[in-house]
Amino acid sequence: MYLPLVAGVDGSEPSLRAVDWAADQAALHGVPLLVLYGALWERYEGSALAEELGNPSAPVRAEDILRAAARRARRRHPDLLVTTEMMAQEAEHALVRTGRNASMIVVGSRGRSGVADRLLGSVSRTVAAASDCPVVVLRGNHDNRAVAGRHGRIIVGLGDAPASVLRFAFTEARLRRVPLTVVRAWRCPAHETIDHPLLTGEPARRYEEQAAKELEAALEDAPSDIAVRRHTAEGPARSVLPAASAEADLMVIGRRTHGRLGRVAHSVLHRSACPVVVVPEQR
């Protein structure tokens, strides 16, 4: 039995766009799609109601939101198995709980609060930090498609615990038939910088070479059927990866600690120009 892919909805336009992306992803993986609405109130109380749900001043209930979301998913992929569920609890808790038996969770970067898209919503942030399965947060000016993206490239940030992240990235690259760029950031500590103009490059070169060796070691068993590009970049990962996201359709990063996002993941989720997948380290 295949674990379902979960899309979180709340009636906002970003959440319904997330359903579009989730439907593509579920069809790509050949798994069912579960559309989940989690709230303590059955009636929608946000200000950013999706156009598909009609007049913002009209009463909108959970069943209306779920019906509209399921209709969008089935219209996009008629053969996709789509189910819906309403859970009477805070959205983030509902999603994390459901994610224990899911293959993936897809959420918008912001919801019915209507705050600027550059800000990350509390629900998406909490779910990305606490979920037991990979979480996709739809950042950037994406085209709401999980496949056939504008750049035709997936980028993965290579951290200190790369196994789970690389496995996920290899699978996604293979299914999409696109190349994978693996990025390793490196920095030369300030205390090793040498002011003499003829010597300034030597300390930095050592760290760049070390980063390249770490890349090679991590990719020693990379599948031969996937085009993998190695890339080292000088600077903190929390700056390097958001910059690289401008040329990607999907950014894959890891999460080592359950319930907490590290500085790198936090920065990427706030600043990425493309959808971001946070993959938890397998425990």
C-alpha positions as CSV (number, residue, x, y, z in Angstrom):
1,M,0.0,0.0,0.0
2,Y,1.3,3.4,-1.0
3,L,1.4,6.2,1.6
4,P,-0.6,9.2,0.5
5,L,0.8,12.6,-0.3
6,V,-0.8,15.2,1.9
7,A,-1.8,18.8,0.8
8,G,-2.7,21.2,3.5
9,V,-5.5,23.7,2.6
10,D,-7.1,26.6,4.4
11,G,-9.2,28.3,1.8
12,S,-6.5,30.8,0.7
13,E,-5.3,31.1,-2.8
14,P,-1.8,30.0,-2.0
15,S,-3.1,26.8,-0.4
16,L,-5.2,25.9,-3.4
17,R,-2.1,26.5,-5.6
18,A,-0.3,24.1,-3.3
19,V,-3.0,21.5,-4.2
20,D,-2.1,21.9,-7.9
21,W,1.6,21.2,-7.2
22,A,0.7,18.4,-4.8
23,A,-1.6,16.7,-7.5
24,D,1.3,16.8,-10.0
25,Q,3.6,15.3,-7.4
26,A,1.2,12.6,-6.4
27,A,0.6,11.6,-10.0
28,L,4.4,11.6,-10.6
29,H,5.0,9.2,-7.8
30,G,1.9,7.2,-8.4
31,V,0.4,7.7,-4.9
32,P,-3.0,8.9,-3.7
33,L,-3.6,12.5,-2.7
34,L,-5.1,13.4,0.7
35,V,-6.4,17.0,1.0
36,L,-6.4,18.0,4.6
37,Y,-8.1,21.0,6.3
38,G,-7.1,21.5,9.9
39,A,-8.7,24.2,12.0
40,L,-10.4,24.7,15.4
41,W,-13.2,26.4,13.6
42,E,-15.2,24.7,10.8
43,R,-15.9,28.1,9.2
44,Y,-13.2,29.9,7.2
45,E,-12.2,33.2,9.0
46,G,-9.4,34.5,6.8
47,S,-9.2,37.6,4.7
48,A,-7.4,36.1,1.7
49,L,-10.2,33.8,0.4
50,A,-9.4,32.0,-2.9
51,E,-11.5,33.3,-5.9
52,E,-12.6,29.8,-6.6
53,L,-14.6,29.8,-3.3
54,G,-16.7,32.8,-4.3
55,N,-17.6,36.0,-2.3
56,P,-15.2,36.7,0.6
57,S,-18.1,37.9,2.7
58,A,-20.2,34.7,2.2
59,P,-20.0,31.9,4.8
60,V,-17.5,29.3,3.8
61,R,-17.2,26.0,5.6
62,A,-14.5,23.3,5.7
63,E,-16.5,21.1,3.3
64,D,-16.6,23.9,0.7
65,I,-12.9,24.3,0.9
66,L,-12.2,20.6,0.7
67,R,-14.7,20.2,-2.2
68,A,-13.1,23.0,-4.2
69,A,-9.6,21.6,-3.6
70,A,-10.5,18.1,-4.6
71,R,-12.2,19.4,-7.7
72,R,-9.0,21.2,-8.7
73,A,-6.9,18.1,-8.2
74,R,-9.2,15.8,-10.1
75,R,-9.5,18.3,-12.9
76,R,-5.7,18.4,-13.2
77,H,-5.3,14.6,-13.0
78,P,-8.6,12.7,-13.6
79,D,-7.1,9.3,-12.8
80,L,-5.6,10.5,-9.4
81,L,-7.2,9.0,-6.3
82,V,-8.1,12.1,-4.2
83,T,-9.6,11.9,-0.7
84,T,-10.4,14.7,1.8
85,E,-10.3,15.1,5.5
86,M,-11.2,17.7,8.1
87,M,-9.5,17.7,11.5
88,A,-10.7,19.9,14.3
89,Q,-7.3,21.0,15.6
90,E,-4.7,23.6,14.7
91,A,-3.5,23.2,11.1
92,E,0.1,22.6,12.0
93,H,-0.8,19.9,14.5
94,A,-3.2,18.2,12.1
95,L,-0.5,18.2,9.3
96,V,2.3,16.9,11.5
97,R,0.0,14.1,12.9
98,T,-1.2,13.1,9.5
99,G,2.4,13.2,8.2
100,R,3.3,10.2,10.3
101,N,1.6,8.0,7.8
102,A,2.3,10.1,4.6
103,S,5.0,10.1,1.9
104,M,5.2,13.9,1.8
105,I,3.4,17.1,2.8
106,V,2.8,20.1,0.6
107,V,1.9,23.5,2.0
108,G,1.9,27.1,0.7
109,S,4.5,29.5,2.1
110,R,1.7,31.6,3.6
111,G,-2.0,31.1,4.2
112,R,-5.1,33.0,5.1
113,S,-3.3,35.7,7.1
114,G,-2.6,37.3,3.7
115,V,0.9,38.5,4.8
116,A,3.4,39.3,2.1
117,D,4.7,36.3,0.2
118,R,8.3,37.0,1.2
119,L,7.3,36.0,4.8
120,L,7.0,32.4,5.8
121,G,3.8,31.5,7.6
122,S,3.8,29.9,11.0
123,V,2.0,26.7,9.8
124,S,4.6,26.0,7.1
125,R,7.5,26.8,9.4
126,T,6.2,24.5,12.2
127,V,5.3,21.6,9.9
128,A,8.7,21.8,8.1
129,A,10.4,21.6,11.6
130,A,8.4,18.8,13.1
131,S,7.2,16.5,10.3
132,D,8.4,12.9,10.1
133,C,8.2,13.0,6.3
134,P,9.6,15.4,3.7
135,V,7.7,18.8,3.6
136,V,7.4,20.9,0.4
137,V,7.0,24.6,1.0
138,L,6.0,26.4,-2.2
139,R,8.3,29.4,-2.2
140,G,9.0,31.8,-5.0
141,N,7.3,32.6,-8.2
142,H,6.7,29.0,-9.1
143,D,4.4,27.9,-11.9
144,N,2.4,25.5,-9.6
145,R,3.8,22.5,-11.4
146,A,5.9,19.8,-9.9
147,V,7.3,18.8,-13.3
148,A,8.4,20.6,-16.5
149,G,9.7,23.5,-14.6
150,R,11.3,26.6,-16.2
151,H,14.9,25.7,-15.3
152,G,14.8,21.9,-15.6
153,R,17.1,21.5,-12.6
154,I,17.0,20.3,-9.0
155,I,19.5,21.7,-6.5
156,V,20.4,19.9,-3.2
157,G,22.3,21.5,-0.4
158,L,24.9,19.1,1.0
159,G,25.0,19.4,4.7
160,D,26.7,17.3,7.4
161,A,24.2,14.4,7.2
162,P,23.6,14.0,3.5
163,A,22.3,10.4,3.2
164,S,18.5,11.0,3.4
165,V,18.7,14.2,1.5
166,L,20.6,12.7,-1.4
167,R,18.3,9.7,-1.6
168,F,15.3,12.0,-1.9
169,A,17.0,14.2,-4.5
170,F,18.1,11.3,-6.6
171,T,14.6,9.9,-6.7
172,E,13.1,13.3,-7.7
173,A,15.7,13.9,-10.4
174,R,15.1,10.4,-11.9
175,L,11.3,10.8,-11.9
176,R,11.5,14.3,-13.5
177,R,14.4,13.3,-15.8
178,V,16.4,16.4,-15.0
179,P,20.0,16.9,-13.8
180,L,20.9,17.3,-10.2
181,T,23.2,20.0,-8.9
182,V,24.8,19.2,-5.5
183,V,26.1,22.3,-3.7
184,R,28.6,22.4,-0.9
185,A,29.3,25.7,0.7
186,W,32.6,26.5,2.3
187,R,34.2,29.3,4.2
188,C,37.7,30.3,5.2
189,P,37.8,31.3,8.9
190,A,38.7,34.9,9.4
191,H,41.6,34.2,11.7
192,E,43.3,32.3,8.8
193,T,43.1,35.1,6.3
194,I,46.5,36.4,5.4
195,D,46.8,40.1,4.3
196,H,49.7,39.7,2.0
197,P,48.5,39.9,-1.6
198,L,50.7,36.9,-2.7
199,L,49.4,34.7,0.1
200,T,45.7,35.4,0.4
201,G,44.5,32.6,-1.8
202,E,46.3,29.7,-0.1
203,P,44.1,29.3,3.0
204,A,41.0,29.7,1.0
205,R,42.2,27.1,-1.5
206,R,42.6,24.5,1.2
207,Y,39.0,24.9,2.3
208,E,37.7,24.8,-1.2
209,E,39.6,21.6,-1.9
210,Q,38.2,20.1,1.3
211,A,34.7,21.0,0.2
212,A,35.3,19.3,-3.1
213,K,36.6,16.2,-1.4
214,E,33.5,16.1,0.8
215,L,31.3,16.3,-2.3
216,E,33.1,13.5,-4.0
217,A,32.9,11.3,-0.9
218,A,29.1,11.9,-0.5
219,L,28.5,11.2,-4.2
220,E,30.7,8.1,-4.5
221,D,27.7,5.9,-4.9
222,A,25.6,8.3,-7.0
223,P,23.3,6.5,-9.5
224,S,24.8,6.4,-13.0
225,D,21.5,7.2,-14.7
226,I,21.3,10.7,-13.2
227,A,23.4,13.6,-14.4
228,V,25.0,15.0,-11.3
229,R,26.9,18.3,-11.2
230,R,29.2,19.1,-8.3
231,H,29.4,22.7,-7.2
232,T,31.4,24.3,-4.4
233,A,30.6,27.9,-3.4
234,E,32.3,30.2,-1.0
235,G,30.1,31.7,1.7
236,P,27.7,30.6,4.4
237,A,25.2,28.0,3.3
238,R,22.3,30.2,4.4
239,S,23.4,32.7,1.7
240,V,24.7,30.3,-1.0
241,L,21.6,28.1,-1.2
242,P,19.0,30.9,-1.5
243,A,21.1,32.5,-4.3
244,A,21.3,29.1,-6.1
245,S,17.6,28.7,-5.9
246,A,17.1,31.3,-8.6
247,E,18.2,28.8,-11.2
248,A,16.3,25.8,-9.8
249,D,12.8,24.3,-10.0
250,L,13.2,22.6,-6.6
251,M,15.6,23.1,-3.7
252,V,16.2,20.1,-1.4
253,I,17.7,20.6,2.1
254,G,18.0,18.5,5.2
255,R,16.8,18.8,8.8
256,R,18.7,17.0,11.6
257,T,16.8,18.0,14.7
258,H,13.2,17.1,15.2
259,G,11.0,20.1,16.1
260,R,13.6,22.7,15.2
261,L,14.9,24.3,12.0
262,G,18.6,25.1,11.8
263,R,19.8,28.4,10.6
264,V,20.4,27.2,7.1
265,A,16.9,25.7,6.7
266,H,15.3,28.7,8.2
267,S,17.1,31.1,5.9
268,V,16.4,28.9,2.8
269,L,12.7,28.7,3.6
270,H,12.4,32.4,4.0
271,R,14.5,33.4,1.0
272,S,14.3,30.7,-1.7
273,A,13.1,31.6,-5.2
274,C,11.7,28.2,-5.8
275,P,9.8,25.4,-3.9
276,V,11.8,24.0,-1.0
277,V,11.7,20.4,0.3
278,V,12.9,19.9,3.9
279,V,13.9,16.2,4.3
280,P,14.2,15.0,7.9
281,E,17.2,12.8,8.8
282,Q,16.0,9.2,9.2
283,R,16.0,8.3,12.9
